Amino acid sequence: MKKNLLSVAVAATIMVPALPAFAQEDAQMVEEVVVTGSRIERANDVSVSPVTSVSAEDLKATGVVRVEDLINDLPQVAATQTAGQANGSTGTATVSLRGLGSQRTLVLIDGRRMPAGSPLAGGSGADLNQIPGALVERVEVLTGGSSATYGSDAIAGVVNFIMMDDFEGVRFESQTSVYQHNNNNSDMQDLVTSNGFDVADGSVTDGETNDFSMIIGANLDGGRGNVTAYANYRKIDAVLQADRDYSGCAVSGSPDSFGCGGSSTVPWGRFTDFGANKGDTTEGFDYSVDGDGFTPFSTLYNYGPLNYFQRPDERWTMGAFGHYEINENAEAYTQVMYADDRTVAQIAPSGAFFVTNDLFCGNPFLSDEQYDAICGVYGLGKDQFVSDLEVVNTDPDTGEVTTTPGAIYIGRRNVEGGPRQDDMRHTTFRGVFGVRGDINENWAYDVYGQYSEVSLEQTYLNDMSSTRIRRALDVRADVDGNPVCQSVLDGSDPNCVPWNIFQEGGVTQEAIDYLVLPLFARGTTDQEIVSGYVTGDLTDYGVKLPTADTGVAIVAGLESRRESLNYSPDSGFQNGEGAGQGGPTLPVDGKLSVKEIFTEANIPLLSGMAGAEYLGLELAYRYSDYSTDVQTDTYKVAADWQPTTDLKVRASFQSAVRHANIRELYRAQSIGLFDMTYDPCGSRTDDDGVVIGPEYSEAQCANTGTTSTTYGGNFDSPAGQYNYVGGGNPDLAPEESETVSFGIVYSPEFVEGLTVSADYFNIQVTEAIAGINPETVLRRCAETGNALFCDAVSRGANGNLWIGSAGITATDVNIGFFETEGVDINANYGFDVGAYGSIDMNYIATYLTKWDQQEFVGEPIESCAGNWNSSCGTPTPEYVSTLRATWATPWNVDVTGSWRYIGEVTDLGSNGADFDAISYFDLAAAWSATDNVTVRSGISNLLDEEPPLTADAGAGIYGNGNTFPGVYDALGRYAFLGVSVDF
């Protein structure tokens, strides 16, 4: 049921928690703590490596119930898999630090690894849906290589979720939220309606989310232990692209002259030869159905409105955390976590995506007009096939005569069968069991075992069978003159039902039932870890420098980790039988294990001296031995210097690695789709109707497989998607990276409550695992003729790269190079305002000076900082910031206002969709109604800013609905109202 925005945000202008938006860094000496990035306890909570901390109250203040929404707002994070993904979704939510990819970001719970989020392609990153938001005490984000501390995958950094494990009492939390948007984009509304499509208009309220949590905790045996249990239910409603005017059609062209694009696989059918029948004396054809006749093909299908802009989602999480002090030397602890998350990704209906190239001219569904247009005009009788046509071509230069068979390609959208739906359910179990404690005053230990399993149930609905499409189109008249499948007559498929796509309204439900093919897949990822380490303070043993007050602290440990992945699609997936799948989806089954030794040392060099309140050195090293006969060494060298009590200087160098994951190693090669604006060896027509010839010469295109007959043909994919063959490689070497970081933390004594940190970072990744971009393969083949590239290009009969098995091979290799550089700024200032309470302010920003990539050695280095599109993918603004202020009033009402800023980005593609800088303003509040009841409410994107629009927001770069959900607020205002009750 639709809700009025004010009914949800009734208190939006009165309340939010009083706290700094991100944990303030404090240079003062406090109780020894462990900060993400090291296992050594320090008497200072300022890490040698820069760490951003987000508290539980930050989560509540923003009103988000999806953890990824909060994480994606951090300047260090680039959005990847989010709830705004439809086509290409894995059903998970992942995090990508510095835009280096979720596979290069290690996600931890209390310093221990999370498993791969899904066995699906693209699911190697941890799934944040497994995290119960109500139990998160804080999130610590450390960017830069941390492999020496945590092992493989921490190339871009670490996201560590610290969970609440000492709760006492009973707490119930409930929250309802919705999106609200005023559809008043007159330009987009005019564009959509002028193309004959319906468009959203006026105010819309949708995407309702309801979240309920229960936490129960109790102390044990006079405080010797605690058990905290939780349960959470979350339900999110779908939002369609049809519900926003700016996603009313899939736009084409540039922003100053948008058109409505779409797919040539249309509900009214497209019957074309794509130029295959155009010889010396014959002409090609391109038709759509009109009544029971043909009309020239001209109109594309608007596939966007049925796509989900926000996927529906239903999630249960439950678990328990416990610890108990057995004696003064041993504390047992455990974490048991369960999550069941189900979501559906919906895209436009399936259809016959030109999966057949022949047609029987005597098909009884063909009207006389249609028969004449595709058969009779070529002299073919009703007992012949279109392929019986002999197409004669004479080379104008050499006079050589070639003869090829005729062809007809049929594209027909199955709108009668409904949109395609990828139903994905991930069920996760994670258990940790360990013992920790003090050996004596100087030594402590921690030993634990961990097991995690993610199970996938995937059901793909409303796709069609390619084989059945071919059979249902191969129709004859039986002895009574009734249309019947040839496969029924010859007994090869007695269940076949003819598909009448030659007449408007001719498709029957029986035909749909025959053609629709549900697809099924199951899969698991498993992770087993046994780890243990000891920590020691060597001060009492005299292992200290005479210039320091304290001695050396060390860590030494062992870890064994085993991971396995199994993905088992059914025969329909594996055979590429799903017409709307873009190719086969093959199984993956593999294991990977590693044994590791690691150590750390913290060496105080100076303390209590003029100009050196403290100077220390931090070292770390890890040796890893993998089951793939690969050994790696990683290390860290860091230093922190506190010349005065209010100033700290820190610097670090870290060498990190990422071993190839199981999918990268062992997945089979299969056909997929990649985005390319046009084929540089074909001709195309621009928006003004002007024909543009091939970009490359005939000789260059001959390197790619075109002939004198096909060169310059019209073989562009109408959807801008082309085939490529990707796959794993068991010989992959580990990726390597180097991270340099240095910065300052300043807490001036003369400005009480102010702390400012600024940190420079530089991360370089070499031997990066990736497949060469298929378009790059094509272009380098044309330009160089190098067999390394040209052997990977396989064109179809008419020169295409998108029909059938035509395409480009691009499997995984160690080729890539990335480098990113910039400055992180974090400033906190808190002050009293007398009788009016206090104000806490926080400013966090990243200024990116470099984000370079090189696809492989010899290629130009491409700068992505401040850019997007082409191989740079999603927008990478140079400057991103959040300014937040919380006013803790004396009236039990706390108010928070935020300003989120995303800098401008330049489009490197051909459409010139440069995005202006955008600002979002948020307002939220919390009211402590009683000692036990807190009410929270707020609105994010208060001004209902629309996201920037482009024609190039493809699924391959995490785009959807003509924009980039996760990067920008894609759905309008977000309003929430919640209550927390303690018993």
NORCORFEN-V713291 format. One record per residue. RES is the residue in three letters. SS is DSSP state (H for helix, E for strand, C for the rest). BURIAL is + if it has 9 or more other C-alpha atoms within 8 Angstrom, else -. D_CENTER is the distance of its C-alpha to the mean C-alpha in whole Angstrom. Layout:
# NORCORFEN-V713291
res: <RES,RES>
ss: <SS,SS>
burial: <BURIAL,BURIAL>
d_center: <D_CENTER,D_CENTER>
This chain:
# NORCORFEN-V713291
res: <MET,LYS,LYS,ASN,LEU,LEU,SER,VAL,ALA,VAL,ALA,ALA,THR,ILE,MET,VAL,PRO,ALA,LEU,PRO,ALA,PHE,ALA,GLN,GLU,ASP,ALA,GLN,MET,VAL,GLU,GLU,VAL,VAL,VAL,THR,GLY,SER,ARG,ILE,GLU,ARG,ALA,ASN,ASP,VAL,SER,VAL,SER,PRO,VAL,THR,SER,VAL,SER,ALA,GLU,ASP,LEU,LYS,ALA,THR,GLY,VAL,VAL,ARG,VAL,GLU,ASP,LEU,ILE,ASN,ASP,LEU,PRO,GLN,VAL,ALA,ALA,THR,GLN,THR,ALA,GLY,GLN,ALA,ASN,GLY,SER,THR,GLY,THR,ALA,THR,VAL,SER,LEU,ARG,GLY,LEU,GLY,SER,GLN,ARG,THR,LEU,VAL,LEU,ILE,ASP,GLY,ARG,ARG,MET,PRO,ALA,GLY,SER,PRO,LEU,ALA,GLY,GLY,SER,GLY,ALA,ASP,LEU,ASN,GLN,ILE,PRO,GLY,ALA,LEU,VAL,GLU,ARG,VAL,GLU,VAL,LEU,THR,GLY,GLY,SER,SER,ALA,THR,TYR,GLY,SER,ASP,ALA,ILE,ALA,GLY,VAL,VAL,ASN,PHE,ILE,MET,MET,ASP,ASP,PHE,GLU,GLY,VAL,ARG,PHE,GLU,SER,GLN,THR,SER,VAL,TYR,GLN,HIS,ASN,ASN,ASN,ASN,SER,ASP,MET,GLN,ASP,LEU,VAL,THR,SER,ASN,GLY,PHE,ASP,VAL,ALA,ASP,GLY,SER,VAL,THR,ASP,GLY,GLU,THR,ASN,ASP,PHE,SER,MET,ILE,ILE,GLY,ALA,ASN,LEU,ASP,GLY,GLY,ARG,GLY,ASN,VAL,THR,ALA,TYR,ALA,ASN,TYR,ARG,LYS,ILE,ASP,ALA,VAL,LEU,GLN,ALA,ASP,ARG,ASP,TYR,SER,GLY,CYS,ALA,VAL,SER,GLY,SER,PRO,ASP,SER,PHE,GLY,CYS,GLY,GLY,SER,SER,THR,VAL,PRO,TRP,GLY,ARG,PHE,THR,ASP,PHE,GLY,ALA,ASN,LYS,GLY,ASP,THR,THR,GLU,GLY,PHE,ASP,TYR,SER,VAL,ASP,GLY,ASP,GLY,PHE,THR,PRO,PHE,SER,THR,LEU,TYR,ASN,TYR,GLY,PRO,LEU,ASN,TYR,PHE,GLN,ARG,PRO,ASP,GLU,ARG,TRP,THR,MET,GLY,ALA,PHE,GLY,HIS,TYR,GLU,ILE,ASN,GLU,ASN,ALA,GLU,ALA,TYR,THR,GLN,VAL,MET,TYR,ALA,ASP,ASP,ARG,THR,VAL,ALA,GLN,ILE,ALA,PRO,SER,GLY,ALA,PHE,PHE,VAL,THR,ASN,ASP,LEU,PHE,CYS,GLY,ASN,PRO,PHE,LEU,SER,ASP,GLU,GLN,TYR,ASP,ALA,ILE,CYS,GLY,VAL,TYR,GLY,LEU,GLY,LYS,ASP,GLN,PHE,VAL,SER,ASP,LEU,GLU,VAL,VAL,ASN,THR,ASP,PRO,ASP,THR,GLY,GLU,VAL,THR,THR,THR,PRO,GLY,ALA,ILE,TYR,ILE,GLY,ARG,ARG,ASN,VAL,GLU,GLY,GLY,PRO,ARG,GLN,ASP,ASP,MET,ARG,HIS,THR,THR,PHE,ARG,GLY,VAL,PHE,GLY,VAL,ARG,GLY,ASP,ILE,ASN,GLU,ASN,TRP,ALA,TYR,ASP,VAL,TYR,GLY,GLN,TYR,SER,GLU,VAL,SER,LEU,GLU,GLN,THR,TYR,LEU,ASN,ASP,MET,SER,SER,THR,ARG,ILE,ARG,ARG,ALA,LEU,ASP,VAL,ARG,ALA,ASP,VAL,ASP,GLY,ASN,PRO,VAL,CYS,GLN,SER,VAL,LEU,ASP,GLY,SER,ASP,PRO,ASN,CYS,VAL,PRO,TRP,ASN,ILE,PHE,GLN,GLU,GLY,GLY,VAL,THR,GLN,GLU,ALA,ILE,ASP,TYR,LEU,VAL,LEU,PRO,LEU,PHE,ALA,ARG,GLY,THR,THR,ASP,GLN,GLU,ILE,VAL,SER,GLY,TYR,VAL,THR,GLY,ASP,LEU,THR,ASP,TYR,GLY,VAL,LYS,LEU,PRO,THR,ALA,ASP,THR,GLY,VAL,ALA,ILE,VAL,ALA,GLY,LEU,GLU,SER,ARG,ARG,GLU,SER,LEU,ASN,TYR,SER,PRO,ASP,SER,GLY,PHE,GLN,ASN,GLY,GLU,GLY,ALA,GLY,GLN,GLY,GLY,PRO,THR,LEU,PRO,VAL,ASP,GLY,LYS,LEU,SER,VAL,LYS,GLU,ILE,PHE,THR,GLU,ALA,ASN,ILE,PRO,LEU,LEU,SER,GLY,MET,ALA,GLY,ALA,GLU,TYR,LEU,GLY,LEU,GLU,LEU,ALA,TYR,ARG,TYR,SER,ASP,TYR,SER,THR,ASP,VAL,GLN,THR,ASP,THR,TYR,LYS,VAL,ALA,ALA,ASP,TRP,GLN,PRO,THR,THR,ASP,LEU,LYS,VAL,ARG,ALA,SER,PHE,GLN,SER,ALA,VAL,ARG,HIS,ALA,ASN,ILE,ARG,GLU,LEU,TYR,ARG,ALA,GLN,SER,ILE,GLY,LEU,PHE,ASP,MET,THR,TYR,ASP,PRO,CYS,GLY,SER,ARG,THR,ASP,ASP,ASP,GLY,VAL,VAL,ILE,GLY,PRO,GLU,TYR,SER,GLU,ALA,GLN,CYS,ALA,ASN,THR,GLY,THR,THR,SER,THR,THR,TYR,GLY,GLY,ASN,PHE,ASP,SER,PRO,ALA,GLY,GLN,TYR,ASN,TYR,VAL,GLY,GLY,GLY,ASN,PRO,ASP,LEU,ALA,PRO,GLU,GLU,SER,GLU,THR,VAL,SER,PHE,GLY,ILE,VAL,TYR,SER,PRO,GLU,PHE,VAL,GLU,GLY,LEU,THR,VAL,SER,ALA,ASP,TYR,PHE,ASN,ILE,GLN,VAL,THR,GLU,ALA,ILE,ALA,GLY,ILE,ASN,PRO,GLU,THR,VAL,LEU,ARG,ARG,CYS,ALA,GLU,THR,GLY,ASN,ALA,LEU,PHE,CYS,ASP,ALA,VAL,SER,ARG,GLY,ALA,ASN,GLY,ASN,LEU,TRP,ILE,GLY,SER,ALA,GLY,ILE,THR,ALA,THR,ASP,VAL,ASN,ILE,GLY,PHE,PHE,GLU,THR,GLU,GLY,VAL,ASP,ILE,ASN,ALA,ASN,TYR,GLY,PHE,ASP,VAL,GLY,ALA,TYR,GLY,SER,ILE,ASP,MET,ASN,TYR,ILE,ALA,THR,TYR,LEU,THR,LYS,TRP,ASP,GLN,GLN,GLU,PHE,VAL,GLY,GLU,PRO,ILE,GLU,SER,CYS,ALA,GLY,ASN,TRP,ASN,SER,SER,CYS,GLY,THR,PRO,THR,PRO,GLU,TYR,VAL,SER,THR,LEU,ARG,ALA,THR,TRP,ALA,THR,PRO,TRP,ASN,VAL,ASP,VAL,THR,GLY,SER,TRP,ARG,TYR,ILE,GLY,GLU,VAL,THR,ASP,LEU,GLY,SER,ASN,GLY,ALA,ASP,PHE,ASP,ALA,ILE,SER,TYR,PHE,ASP,LEU,ALA,ALA,ALA,TRP,SER,ALA,THR,ASP,ASN,VAL,THR,VAL,ARG,SER,GLY,ILE,SER,ASN,LEU,LEU,ASP,GLU,GLU,PRO,PRO,LEU,THR,ALA,ASP,ALA,GLY,ALA,GLY,ILE,TYR,GLY,ASN,GLY,ASN,THR,PHE,PRO,GLY,VAL,TYR,ASP,ALA,LEU,GLY,ARG,TYR,ALA,PHE,LEU,GLY,VAL,SER,VAL,ASP,PHE>
ss: <C,C,C,C,H,H,H,H,C,C,C,C,C,C,C,C,C,C,C,C,C,C,C,C,C,C,C,C,C,C,C,C,E,C,C,C,C,C,C,C,C,E,C,C,C,C,C,C,C,C,E,E,E,E,E,H,H,H,H,H,H,H,C,C,C,C,H,H,H,H,H,H,C,C,C,C,E,E,E,C,C,C,C,C,C,C,C,C,C,C,C,C,C,C,E,E,E,C,C,C,C,H,H,H,E,E,E,E,E,C,C,E,E,C,C,C,C,C,C,C,C,C,C,C,C,C,C,H,H,H,C,C,H,H,H,E,E,E,E,E,E,E,E,C,C,C,H,H,H,H,C,C,C,C,C,C,E,E,E,E,E,E,E,C,C,C,C,C,E,E,E,E,E,E,E,E,E,E,E,E,E,E,E,C,C,H,H,H,H,H,H,H,H,H,C,C,C,C,C,C,C,E,E,E,E,E,E,E,E,E,E,E,E,E,E,E,E,E,E,E,H,H,H,C,E,E,E,E,E,E,E,E,E,E,E,E,C,C,E,E,H,H,H,C,H,H,H,C,C,C,E,E,C,C,H,H,H,C,E,E,C,C,E,C,C,E,C,C,C,E,E,E,C,C,C,C,C,C,C,C,C,C,C,C,C,E,E,E,E,E,C,C,E,E,E,E,C,C,C,C,E,C,C,C,C,C,C,E,E,E,C,E,E,E,E,E,E,E,E,E,E,E,E,E,E,E,E,C,C,E,E,E,E,E,E,E,E,E,E,E,E,E,E,E,E,E,E,E,E,C,E,E,E,C,C,C,C,C,C,E,C,C,C,C,C,C,C,H,H,H,H,H,H,H,C,H,H,H,C,C,C,C,C,C,E,H,H,H,C,E,E,E,E,E,C,C,C,C,C,C,E,E,E,E,E,C,C,C,E,E,E,E,E,C,H,H,H,C,E,E,E,E,E,E,E,E,E,E,E,E,E,E,E,E,E,E,E,E,C,C,C,C,E,E,E,E,E,E,E,E,E,E,E,E,E,E,E,E,E,E,E,C,C,E,E,H,H,H,H,H,H,H,H,C,E,E,E,C,C,C,C,C,E,E,E,H,H,H,H,C,C,C,C,C,C,C,C,C,C,C,C,C,C,C,C,C,C,C,H,H,H,H,H,H,H,E,C,C,E,E,E,E,E,E,E,E,E,E,E,E,E,E,E,E,E,E,E,C,H,H,H,C,C,C,C,C,C,C,C,C,C,C,E,E,E,E,E,E,E,E,E,E,E,E,E,E,E,E,E,C,H,H,H,H,C,C,C,E,C,C,C,C,C,C,C,C,C,E,E,E,E,E,E,E,E,E,E,E,E,E,E,E,E,E,E,E,E,E,E,C,C,E,E,E,E,E,E,E,E,E,E,E,E,E,E,E,C,C,C,C,E,E,E,E,E,E,E,E,E,E,E,E,E,E,C,C,E,E,E,E,E,E,E,E,E,E,E,E,C,C,C,H,H,H,H,H,C,C,C,E,E,E,E,E,E,C,C,C,C,C,C,C,C,E,E,C,C,C,C,C,E,E,C,C,C,C,C,H,H,H,H,H,H,C,C,C,C,C,C,C,C,C,C,C,C,C,C,C,C,C,E,E,E,E,E,E,C,C,C,C,C,C,C,C,E,E,E,E,E,E,E,E,E,E,E,E,C,C,C,C,C,C,C,E,E,E,E,E,E,E,E,E,E,E,E,E,E,E,E,E,E,C,C,H,H,H,H,H,H,H,H,H,H,H,C,C,H,H,H,H,C,C,E,E,C,C,C,C,C,C,C,C,C,C,C,C,E,E,E,C,C,E,E,E,E,E,E,E,E,E,E,E,E,E,E,E,E,E,E,E,E,E,C,H,H,H,C,E,E,E,E,E,E,E,E,E,E,E,E,E,E,E,E,E,C,C,C,C,C,C,C,E,E,C,C,C,E,E,C,H,H,H,C,C,C,E,C,C,E,E,E,E,E,E,E,E,E,E,C,C,C,C,E,E,E,E,E,E,E,E,E,E,C,C,E,E,E,C,C,C,C,C,C,C,E,C,C,E,E,E,E,E,E,E,E,E,E,E,C,C,C,C,E,E,E,E,E,E,E,E,C,C,C,C,C,C,C,C,C,C,C,C,C,C,H,H,H,C,C,E,C,C,E,C,E,C,C,E,C,C,C,C,E,E,E,E,E,E,E,E,E,E,C>
burial: <-,-,-,-,+,-,-,+,+,-,+,+,+,+,+,+,+,+,-,+,+,+,+,-,-,-,+,-,-,-,-,+,+,+,+,+,+,+,+,+,+,-,+,+,+,-,+,+,+,-,+,+,+,+,+,+,-,+,+,+,+,+,+,+,-,-,+,+,+,+,+,+,-,+,+,-,+,+,+,+,+,+,+,+,+,+,+,-,+,+,+,+,+,+,+,+,+,+,+,+,+,+,+,+,+,+,+,+,+,-,+,-,-,+,+,+,+,+,+,+,-,-,+,+,+,+,+,+,+,+,-,+,+,-,-,+,+,+,+,+,+,+,+,+,+,+,+,+,+,-,+,+,+,+,+,+,+,+,+,+,+,+,+,-,+,+,+,+,+,+,+,+,+,+,+,+,+,+,+,+,+,+,+,-,-,-,-,+,+,-,+,+,+,-,-,-,+,-,+,+,+,-,-,+,+,+,+,+,+,+,+,+,+,+,+,+,+,+,+,+,-,-,-,+,+,+,+,+,+,+,+,+,+,+,+,+,+,+,+,+,+,+,+,+,+,+,+,+,+,+,+,+,+,+,+,-,-,+,-,+,+,+,+,+,+,+,+,+,+,+,+,+,+,+,+,+,+,+,+,-,-,+,-,+,+,+,+,+,+,+,-,+,+,+,-,-,-,-,-,+,+,+,+,+,+,+,+,+,+,+,+,+,+,+,+,+,+,+,+,+,+,+,+,+,+,-,-,-,+,+,+,+,+,+,+,+,+,+,+,+,+,+,+,+,+,+,+,+,+,+,+,+,+,+,+,-,+,+,+,+,+,+,+,+,-,+,+,-,+,+,+,+,+,+,+,+,-,-,-,+,+,+,-,+,+,+,+,+,+,+,+,+,+,+,+,-,-,-,-,-,-,-,-,-,+,+,+,+,+,+,+,+,+,+,+,-,+,+,+,+,+,+,+,+,+,+,+,+,+,+,+,+,+,+,+,+,+,+,+,-,-,+,+,+,+,+,+,+,+,+,+,+,+,+,+,+,+,+,+,+,+,+,+,+,+,+,-,+,+,+,+,+,+,+,+,+,+,-,-,-,-,-,+,+,+,+,+,+,+,-,-,-,-,-,-,+,+,+,+,+,+,+,+,+,-,-,+,-,-,-,+,+,-,+,+,+,+,+,+,+,+,+,+,+,+,+,+,+,+,+,+,+,+,+,+,+,+,+,+,-,-,-,+,+,+,-,-,+,+,-,+,+,+,+,+,+,+,+,+,+,+,+,+,+,+,+,+,+,+,+,-,+,+,+,-,+,+,+,+,+,-,+,+,+,+,+,+,+,+,+,+,+,+,+,+,+,+,+,+,+,+,+,+,+,+,+,+,+,-,-,-,+,+,+,+,+,+,+,+,+,+,+,+,+,+,+,-,-,-,-,-,-,-,+,+,+,+,+,+,+,+,+,+,+,+,+,+,+,+,+,+,+,+,+,+,+,+,+,+,+,-,+,+,+,+,+,+,+,+,+,+,+,+,+,+,+,-,+,-,+,+,+,+,+,+,-,-,-,-,-,-,-,-,+,-,+,-,+,-,+,+,+,+,+,+,+,-,-,-,+,+,+,+,+,+,+,+,-,-,+,+,+,+,+,+,+,+,+,+,-,-,+,+,+,+,+,+,+,+,+,+,+,+,+,+,+,+,+,-,-,-,-,+,+,+,+,+,+,+,+,+,+,+,+,+,+,+,+,+,+,+,+,+,+,-,-,+,+,+,+,+,+,-,-,+,-,-,-,+,+,-,+,+,+,+,+,-,+,+,+,+,+,+,-,-,+,+,+,+,+,+,+,+,+,+,+,+,+,+,+,+,+,+,+,+,+,+,+,+,+,+,-,-,-,-,-,+,+,+,+,+,+,+,+,+,+,+,+,+,+,+,+,+,+,+,+,-,-,-,-,-,-,+,+,+,+,+,+,+,-,-,+,-,+,+,+,+,+,+,+,+,+,+,+,+,+,+,+,+,-,-,+,+,+,+,+,+,+,+,+,+,+,+,+,+,+,+,+,-,-,+,+,+,-,+,-,+,-,-,+,+,+,+,+,+,+,+,+,+,-,-,+,+,+,+,+,+,+,+,+,+,+,-,+,+,-,+,-,+,+,+,-,+,+,+,-,-,+,+,+,+,+,+,+,+,+,+,+,+,+,+,+,+,+,+,+,+,+,+,+,+,+,->
d_center: <30,29,30,32,30,33,33,30,30,34,34,31,34,35,33,31,31,33,31,29,26,25,27,30,31,35,37,40,40,39,39,37,34,31,28,24,25,28,30,34,35,36,38,36,32,32,29,30,27,25,23,22,23,22,24,24,26,23,21,24,25,22,22,18,18,14,14,11,12,15,13,11,15,16,17,15,12,9,6,3,2,6,9,9,8,11,11,9,7,8,10,8,7,6,8,8,12,14,11,12,9,8,11,13,13,15,15,18,20,24,23,23,20,17,17,14,12,12,14,12,11,8,9,11,9,11,11,12,13,16,17,20,20,24,24,22,25,23,20,21,19,20,19,20,21,22,23,27,26,23,23,20,17,18,18,16,17,17,16,19,20,23,25,28,30,34,34,37,38,36,33,32,29,28,26,26,23,23,22,25,25,28,27,30,28,31,30,27,29,32,30,29,32,34,32,33,30,30,28,27,30,31,30,27,26,23,20,22,21,24,23,26,27,30,31,34,35,39,40,42,46,47,43,43,40,37,35,32,31,28,27,24,24,21,21,19,20,18,18,19,19,22,23,22,24,22,20,23,23,20,22,23,25,25,25,29,29,27,27,26,24,24,24,27,27,29,31,34,34,34,36,36,37,35,38,39,43,44,46,50,51,48,46,42,41,38,38,37,39,41,43,45,45,43,42,40,36,35,32,28,27,25,22,20,21,21,17,15,14,14,14,17,16,19,19,22,22,25,27,29,30,33,36,39,42,44,46,46,45,42,39,37,34,31,28,27,24,23,20,20,17,17,15,15,13,16,17,20,23,24,27,29,26,29,30,34,36,39,41,45,47,49,46,48,45,46,48,51,49,46,48,50,46,45,48,51,50,50,53,51,53,52,52,50,46,44,44,48,48,48,47,49,48,50,49,51,51,52,53,52,51,48,48,44,44,43,40,38,34,33,30,30,28,29,28,31,29,26,22,20,18,16,17,15,17,16,19,19,22,23,26,28,32,33,36,37,40,42,45,47,47,45,43,40,38,35,34,32,30,27,25,22,21,18,19,18,20,18,20,20,22,24,24,27,29,29,32,34,33,35,38,38,38,41,44,48,51,52,56,56,54,51,47,46,43,45,43,45,48,48,47,43,41,44,41,40,40,41,38,40,37,40,42,40,40,41,38,39,37,38,37,33,34,35,32,29,27,25,23,22,21,21,20,20,19,21,22,26,26,30,30,33,35,37,38,41,43,46,48,50,51,52,48,48,49,52,50,48,48,46,46,43,40,38,36,36,34,33,30,29,26,25,22,22,20,21,19,22,22,25,27,26,22,24,26,24,26,24,24,21,19,19,21,22,19,21,21,21,23,23,24,24,26,27,30,30,33,32,34,34,37,37,41,42,44,46,46,49,50,51,47,46,45,43,41,39,38,35,34,32,32,30,31,29,30,28,29,28,31,29,30,28,30,28,30,30,33,32,35,36,39,40,43,44,43,41,39,37,36,33,32,30,29,27,26,23,22,19,20,19,17,19,16,17,21,22,20,22,22,21,21,17,17,16,17,20,22,25,27,29,32,32,34,32,33,32,32,36,37,38,37,35,36,35,33,35,38,39,40,36,35,37,35,32,35,36,40,42,42,38,38,37,36,34,31,28,25,25,22,21,19,21,21,20,21,19,19,20,23,25,26,23,24,22,21,23,22,25,24,27,27,30,31,33,33,36,38,41,44,45,42,42,38,37,34,32,30,29,27,27,24,24,21,22,20,22,22,19,17,16,18,20,18,20,22,23,25,26,27,29,31,32,33,34,35,34,34,31,29,31,31,28,28,30,31,32,36,35,33,30,27,25,27,28,28,28,25,24,24,21,20,19,21,22,22,20,21,19,21,20,22,23,25,24,26,27,30,31,35,36,40,42,44,47,48,44,42,40,37,34,31,28,27,24,23,21,23,21,24,22,19,20,19,21,20,23,27,29,26,26,24,22,22,18,19,20,19,16,16,17,16,15,12,10,13,15,18,21,21,19,22,22,26,27,31,32,35,37,40,43,43,40,38,35,33,30,29,26,25,21,22,19,21,21,20,21,20,21,21,24,24,24,22,22,21,23,23,22,23,22,25,25,28,28,31,32,36,38,40,42,41,39,37,35,33,30,29,27,25,22,22,26,27,24,23,21,18,19,19,19,19,16,13,12,9,9,8,6,9,11,15,16,14,11,10,9,11,14,16,15,18,21,23,21,25,25,28,29,31,32,35,37,39>
